[in-house]
Amino acid sequence: MIPAMLKIHHLGVSQSDRVVWLVEELGIPYELVWYKRGADGLMPPEYAALHPASTAPVVDDGDKRMCESAAILEYICHRHAGGKLTVAPSQPNYYDYVYWMHFNNNVQGLFFAKLAAGPQGEERAQRFIKRREDGYYRHLDQRLAESAYLAGPELTCADIMVAFNLTELSLFGGRKIDDLPNARAYVERIGKRPAYQKAMKLAGPSAAPS
């Protein structure tokens, strides 16, 4: 039985573009449904209504509707691509894969805490957030001095998860990577991948509905 085509509900300028990148890397068919942000910069009501969590991305696979990037990426790779771009527990780099798959949410938790505190936030909280954030990014830069990709020599879902923080989070006020030479080189490597280039053309921060 041929699997149903994936339907990616894409919110403009959001983490949902990483799902487009994934399916382009895997070469599997999909339908892209675009939603533009409102004048207030927030997702439109029709996107918020897709899933009770009201988050992007949202992906349909037949009658199954999914959210949460890491879950979606793992699901698609195992369900539709025989585990390609993932790392099995029996492989020696499994720990690296699992760690960097979850790195994204650690960094973004700090990002949202910083937004909540605001520029006039309590000084002690701001110092804590900056110290922890800088530590995460320095750790990532050190890892990229040792390895071309986060889980090893080949691209995996861990890279697809983390790249957003290095390329697009700064558009919302997130930390820039100007002081991280290995991270900058990593972003440049990723930017040369044909699947990434196509995904950004279709669904990246400068893209528009066709």
C-alpha positions in Angstrom: 0.0 0.0 0.0 1.4 3.4 -1.0 1.5 5.8 2.0 -0.7 8.8 1.9 1.1 12.0 0.8 2.2 14.1 3.6 0.6 17.5 4.0 2.7 20.2 5.6 0.8 23.1 7.0 3.5 25.8 6.8 3.3 29.0 8.8 5.4 31.7 7.2 8.6 32.6 9.1 8.4 29.7 11.5 10.1 26.4 12.4 7.8 24.6 10.1 10.3 25.2 7.3 12.5 22.5 8.8 9.9 19.9 7.9 10.1 21.1 4.3 13.8 20.8 4.4 13.6 17.2 5.8 11.2 15.9 3.1 13.4 17.6 0.4 16.4 15.8 1.8 14.5 12.5 1.8 13.0 13.0 -1.6 9.5 12.0 -0.6 6.3 13.5 -2.0 4.4 16.1 0.0 1.8 18.9 -0.3 2.7 22.3 1.0 -0.2 24.4 2.4 0.8 28.0 3.2 -0.5 30.2 6.0 0.6 33.9 6.3 1.1 35.6 9.6 -1.3 38.3 10.5 -0.5 42.0 10.7 0.2 41.4 14.4 2.9 38.9 13.5 1.0 36.0 15.0 -0.4 32.9 13.4 -3.8 33.3 11.8 -6.9 31.8 13.6 -7.2 29.1 10.9 -3.6 27.9 11.7 -4.2 28.0 15.5 -7.3 25.9 15.0 -5.4 23.1 13.3 -4.2 21.5 16.5 -5.0 22.0 20.2 -1.4 23.0 20.9 -1.7 25.9 18.4 2.0 25.6 17.4 3.9 25.3 14.2 4.7 23.0 12.4 1.6 20.9 11.8 1.7 17.9 9.5 -0.9 15.5 8.3 -0.1 11.9 7.3 -3.4 10.4 6.2 -5.8 10.7 9.1 -3.0 11.5 11.6 -2.3 15.1 12.5 1.0 15.8 14.3 2.8 18.7 15.9 6.2 19.2 17.6 9.2 19.3 15.2 11.3 16.6 16.8 8.4 14.2 16.9 7.5 14.9 13.3 11.0 14.5 12.0 11.5 11.2 13.7 8.1 10.0 12.6 8.6 10.9 9.0 12.1 9.4 8.8 11.0 6.1 10.3 7.6 5.8 8.7 8.5 6.9 5.2 12.3 6.6 4.8 13.4 3.5 6.7 15.2 5.5 9.4 17.3 7.6 7.1 18.8 10.7 8.7 18.3 9.2 12.2 20.8 7.3 14.4 19.8 3.9 16.0 20.6 3.2 19.7 23.1 0.5 18.6 25.2 3.1 16.8 28.2 4.7 18.6 27.0 8.2 17.9 23.5 7.7 19.3 24.1 9.8 22.4 25.3 12.8 20.2 22.2 12.4 18.1 19.8 12.3 21.0 21.5 15.2 22.8 21.5 17.6 19.8 17.9 16.6 18.9 16.8 18.0 22.2 19.2 21.0 22.2 16.8 23.1 20.3 14.1 23.3 23.0 16.7 24.1 25.7 17.9 27.1 23.7 14.4 28.2 22.8 13.3 28.0 26.4 15.9 30.6 27.3 14.9 32.7 24.3 11.2 32.8 25.4 12.3 33.5 29.0 14.3 36.5 27.8 11.3 37.8 25.8 9.1 37.4 28.9 11.5 39.3 31.1 11.8 42.1 28.6 14.6 44.7 28.4 13.6 45.9 31.9 13.5 42.4 33.3 14.9 41.7 36.7 18.7 42.0 36.3 19.6 38.8 38.0 17.3 36.8 35.7 18.7 38.5 32.7 22.3 37.7 33.7 21.3 34.1 34.4 19.6 33.7 31.0 22.6 35.3 29.1 25.1 33.1 30.9 23.2 29.9 30.2 22.5 30.9 26.6 26.1 31.8 25.9 27.1 28.4 27.5 24.8 26.5 25.1 26.1 28.3 22.1 29.8 27.9 23.1 29.2 24.2 23.6 27.6 24.0 20.1 30.5 25.8 18.6 33.0 23.5 20.3 31.1 20.5 19.0 31.3 21.8 15.5 35.0 22.2 15.8 35.2 18.4 16.2 32.5 17.3 13.7 31.1 18.5 10.4 27.6 17.8 11.7 26.2 17.6 15.2 25.8 13.8 15.5 28.8 12.9 13.3 30.2 13.3 9.8 26.7 13.1 8.1 23.6 15.3 8.3 20.9 14.0 10.6 17.6 15.2 12.0 19.6 16.8 14.8 21.0 19.3 12.3 17.6 20.0 10.9 16.3 20.7 14.4 19.2 23.0 15.5 19.8 25.0 12.3 16.8 27.2 12.8 18.3 28.6 16.0 21.4 29.6 14.1 19.8 31.0 11.0 16.4 32.4 11.8 15.9 32.8 15.6 17.9 36.1 15.4 15.0 37.5 13.2 12.9 37.4 16.4 15.7 38.8 18.6 17.5 35.6 19.4 21.3 35.3 19.8 23.5 35.9 16.8 26.4 33.7 16.0 28.9 36.3 14.7 31.4 35.3 17.5 31.1 31.5 16.7 33.4 30.7 13.8 32.5 27.0 13.7 28.8 27.7 13.8 29.2 30.2 11.0 31.1 27.6 8.9 28.4 25.0 9.7 25.6 27.3 8.5 27.5 27.9 5.3 27.9 24.2 4.7 24.2 23.7 5.3 23.4 26.5 3.0 25.1 24.8 0.1 22.8 21.7 0.3 20.4 21.6 -2.6 17.5 20.3 -0.4 18.0 23.2 2.0 18.2 25.7 -0.8 15.0 24.4 -2.3 13.2 24.3 1.1 14.2 27.9 1.9 13.0 29.0 -1.6 9.6 27.3 -0.9 9.2 28.0 2.8 12.0 30.0 4.2 11.7 33.4 5.9 11.9 35.3 2.6 9.5 32.9 0.8 6.0 33.7 -0.1 3.0 31.5 -1.2 3.2 30.5 -4.8 
